[in-house]
Amino acid sequence: MAEQAPGAEEPVPMMQQLLDSPFLLLLIGVALPTVLYIIWGVMEVVAIPVAQ
């Protein structure tokens, strides 16, 4: 493995930036289940048979 110059920095990978951000993780942890439950609820409502 080659040594880097003292001033040269590698770019931080996107996934590492995501996992290092607690507020972004909190937002994803709240938004994703909310969206999934909304989609699930819409699917359940659509599946209700129409009354005669």
Buried (B, 14 or more C-beta within 10 A) or exposed (E): EEEEEEEEEEEEEEEEEEEEEEEEEEEEEEEEEEEEEEEEEEEEEEEEEEEE
